[in-house]
Amino acid sequence: LDAEPDRLRGTFGTGMDGQTIDEHANVFVTDTHYQLLAPDAPLWRKREQHYRYWDGAAEQQGDVGWMAATSIRTGDQPIGVFYNDNAISRAQLDEAQQEVIAIYCSLLGSMLELKRVTQERESLIVELEAKNAELERFTYTVSHDLKSPLVTIRGFLGLVEKDALAGQWDRVRADMARITEATDKMQRLLGELL
């Protein structure tokens, strides 16, 4: 389906010569698919009409025949319409074959939904891996920053003991000031984290 509700964006079609034609650049105005978009709509519809086909340059109109439109859905959400007709074969509509096409369209919708969910999951995994890497860098930085004041405190506690035993009270006070600075730094780092 196109962004506008009365239009279908082309994918691939079959020309009157039986060759596959790329119709991605084409937008077809149609009212047929409206009948298939309601949640309680049948899986497919048939109607008699003039054939419309793409000749590679423009949409053309051919003889009268049948065209069947089958909805492609993901759950209850329509995402497209599969058209088939008897423009080339001129055969009568085979309802059993049309039911097989409806099953195919149902499977196609499920596969497309699975692909969308898989792509979304892969995107989330990449995002999660990036967040985990960022968290690992953060954890490393935090642990390094918190370790530094502890090393300082431990070192100066040893000096305090040595200076106290030697009776060098001026040095004990200086050592205690360094320990206080280290604990203030650690408290500041913890405050920034929280």
N, C-alpha and C positions, 0 to 999 in steps of 0.2 A: 504494500500500500504506500502511496505517496503521502507527503505531509498534508496535502489538501484532500479532504474526504471524498471528493467525486473523481479522483484521479488514481490511476495505477501506473507505477513505474515499470517499464519493461525489463525483462531479463534476457531470455532467449526465446526465439520463436522459430517457426518453420515456414519457409517461403513456399510459393506454389510449385516450385521445382523440387521440393522435398529437402532442400538444404537448410541447415541450421543458420539462423540469422541472429546476430547480437543486437538486442533491442534495449540495452541499458540506457542509452541516451533519450529514449522515447518516453513520453508521458501520454497515456491514453485516457481520454475522458470517457467514462462509462457509468451506467447506472446498474449494471448487472450485479456487481459485487455488493451493492447495498442490501440486496435480498439475502446475502449470505453472512452478513456481519452480526446479526442479532444472535444472542445466546441460544435461543430456541430454534434457530433456522436449520433447515436440513443441511446435510453435508455437501450436497451438490444440487444444481438446478440445470435444466435443459430448456433451450428456447430455439425457435426457428428464427432465422435472420439472414441477412446478406452477409457473406463472409467478409471479414475485414482482415487485411494482411498487410504486412510491411514489405515493400519491394526493394528496400535498401535506401530509398530516397524519400518516400512518402507513404502514408497509409492509403491503401487501395480498397475498393469494395468489389466483391465478386458475386457469384451466383447465390441463390438462397439454399440454405442447408441448416443443419443443427449445430449448436454450440453448447457445450456443457461447461459450467463453471463450478469448481470445487474449492471450498475454503481451506486455507492452510492456517492452523491455529496452534497456539501454545496455551494449553488449558482452554479457557473460555475466550481468550484474547485473539482476535483475528490478526494475522500478520501478512496475509497475501491471498491471492486467488490463482488457482491453476486452471487454465483454459485448454480445452481440447475440442476439436470439431471434425467434420467429415469433408473439409474443403478439398483434400487431396484424394482420400479413399472413396468418397461418396457412399460409404457404408452406412447402414442403419446403426443407431445407437445400441450398443450391447450393455444392458444394465448391469450384468455381472462384472463386466470389464470396468464399468464406471464405479462400481463399489470397490473394486481393487484399487482404482485410482484414488478413491476417497481414503482408503486405508493407507496408501502410499503418502498422501498429503498429511494425514494424521501423524505418521511416522516422521515425515519431513519436519513438521512443526516441532515434534518432540526432540529431534536431533538438533534443530536450530536453537531451541531453548537450552538443551544440554551444552551446546557450544557456547552460548552466551553466558551461562552460569559458570562454565569452566574458565572462560576468559576472565570473568569477574573474580573468580577464586584465585587465578594466577596473579591478577593485578593486586589483590589483597595480600597474597603471599609475598610478592615483591615489596610492597609497602611495609609489611610486618618485618621482613628481613632488614630493611633499611632502618626501621625504628629500633630493632634489636641491636644493630651495629652501633647506632647512636647511643643507646643505653649502655652498651659495653664500654664505649669511649668515655661516657660520663662517669660510669662506675670506676674505671681506671683512674681518671683524673681526681675524683673525690677521694678514693682510697689513698692516692699519692699525697694529695693536699692534707689529709687528716693524719697521715703517718708522720709528716714532717714535724708538727708540734710535739708529737709523742717522743720522737727521737731527741728533740731538744730538751724536753722535760727530763727524760731518763738520764741524759748526759749531765745536766746541771744538778740533778739529785746526787749523783756520784761526787760532783765537785763540792756540793753543800756539805756532805758527810765529811769529806777530806778536810775542807776549810774549817768546819766546826771542831773537828778533832785537833786541828792545829791552832785553834783559837783566833783565827783570822776573821773577825766578825764583819769587817767592811766587805770582804770578799763574799761572805755568806749572804749579806744583804744584796749585793750585786747579782749573785747567783739566783736568789729568790726573786729579784726583779725580772730576770730572764725567764724564769719558770712562769711567773705571772703573765708576762707578755705572750708566752707560748700557749697558756690556757686561754687567754683572751682571744688569740688568733683562732684557736680551735672552736671556741664558743661562737665567734663571728662566722666561721665556715659552716658550722651546724645551723646557725640562724639563717644563713643564705639558702641552705638546702631545704629547710622547712618553710 
